[in-house]
Amino acid sequence: MADEADIAADYMDRAIALELHKRQQNTVIKLGAKFCKDCGDDMPHARRQMGFQLCKECAEEAERRKALFADD
């Protein structure tokens, strides 16, 4: 007879397998923004293919600001 830990492990295994299956079925690639959301410049094609919304420079600046004001 399975104990609670076995039942929980089986449940988690099934949930993970279902989510992985959903992810594999959802192979539609969403393009990123045509123009950077911050500065409005044209988005480089490679960044757009990866789904980014900010150009490299604006993304770096956003990360810098985030690091400056992050709670330690």
Buried (B, 14 or more C-beta within 10 A) or exposed (E): EEEEEEEEEEEEEEEEEEEEEEEEEEEEEEEBBEBBBBEEEEBBEEBBEEEBBBBEEBBEBEEEEEEEEEEE
